[in-house]
Amino acid sequence: MQVYSVWVPILWSDGKVSVPQATKRFTDERVSHYWDRNGQLVSEYGRVLQIDGPAWDIYLLYDRDAEWKEHPPVPSFWMDQIGAAKGTPFEGDKLAQRVRELLEAAPAKAAESR
């Protein structure tokens, strides 16, 4: 499992200077942190997820076959804290359950591809 945390300037208090403190929330070695100063990724995910406006405070899950090409792929599951009409409201327990399901399915898919 790999986790990507992308920090973007959405609120007035969001700035590159805030990122080092924010990254302390996620200290697991599988988490890679990125700063998206221009908000390109949140705009792109707004399009991919069919949200009006930027897609921020979102949690995206992909299975092992997901491929990033010209545009990000549609996630296999996603949640948000922004009240997006098409998203599932964020619930930590439900997200954890979906992560477990993807991790349990991964060995089976790996074996099938051999």
MOQUI-V544723 format. One record per residue. N is the residue number from 1. RES is the residue in three letters. D_LAST is the distance of its C-alpha to the last C-alpha in Angstrom with 1 decimal. Layout:
N & RES & D_LAST
N & RES & D_LAST
This chain:
1 & MET & 19.8
2 & GLN & 22.0
3 & VAL & 25.4
4 & TYR & 27.6
5 & SER & 31.2
6 & VAL & 33.3
7 & TRP & 37.0
8 & VAL & 39.3
9 & PRO & 43.0
10 & ILE & 43.8
11 & LEU & 46.7
12 & TRP & 49.8
13 & SER & 48.8
14 & ASP & 45.3
15 & GLY & 45.5
16 & LYS & 43.7
17 & VAL & 46.1
18 & SER & 44.8
19 & VAL & 41.2
20 & PRO & 41.5
21 & GLN & 43.0
22 & ALA & 40.6
23 & THR & 37.5
24 & LYS & 38.9
25 & ARG & 37.8
26 & PHE & 34.1
27 & THR & 33.9
28 & ASP & 30.4
29 & GLU & 28.7
30 & ARG & 25.7
31 & VAL & 28.3
32 & SER & 29.0
33 & HIS & 32.4
34 & TYR & 33.5
35 & TRP & 36.9
36 & ASP & 37.2
37 & ARG & 40.9
38 & ASN & 41.2
39 & GLY & 39.1
40 & GLN & 36.9
41 & LEU & 33.8
42 & VAL & 35.8
43 & SER & 37.1
44 & GLU & 33.8
45 & TYR & 32.4
46 & GLY & 35.6
47 & ARG & 34.7
48 & VAL & 31.1
49 & LEU & 32.2
50 & GLN & 35.3
51 & ILE & 37.7
52 & ASP & 41.2
53 & GLY & 41.4
54 & PRO & 39.3
55 & ALA & 36.4
56 & TRP & 37.2
57 & ASP & 36.8
58 & ILE & 33.5
59 & TYR & 30.3
60 & LEU & 27.1
61 & LEU & 23.7
62 & TYR & 20.5
63 & ASP & 17.0
64 & ARG & 14.2
65 & ASP & 13.8
66 & ALA & 17.5
67 & GLU & 18.7
68 & TRP & 22.2
69 & LYS & 23.8
70 & GLU & 27.5
71 & HIS & 27.9
72 & PRO & 26.1
73 & PRO & 23.9
74 & VAL & 25.3
75 & PRO & 24.2
76 & SER & 22.6
77 & PHE & 25.7
78 & TRP & 28.8
79 & MET & 32.2
80 & ASP & 35.4
81 & GLN & 38.7
82 & ILE & 40.5
83 & GLY & 41.1
84 & ALA & 39.0
85 & ALA & 39.6
86 & LYS & 35.9
87 & GLY & 34.5
88 & THR & 34.4
89 & PRO & 37.0
90 & PHE & 35.7
91 & GLU & 35.4
92 & GLY & 33.9
93 & ASP & 33.0
94 & LYS & 31.3
95 & LEU & 29.3
96 & ALA & 28.2
97 & GLN & 27.1
98 & ARG & 24.9
99 & VAL & 23.4
100 & ARG & 22.7
101 & GLU & 21.1
102 & LEU & 18.7
103 & LEU & 17.9
104 & GLU & 17.3
105 & ALA & 15.0
106 & ALA & 12.9
107 & PRO & 11.1
108 & ALA & 10.4
109 & LYS & 9.0
110 & ALA & 6.8
111 & ALA & 5.5
112 & GLU & 5.6
113 & SER & 3.8
114 & ARG & 0.0
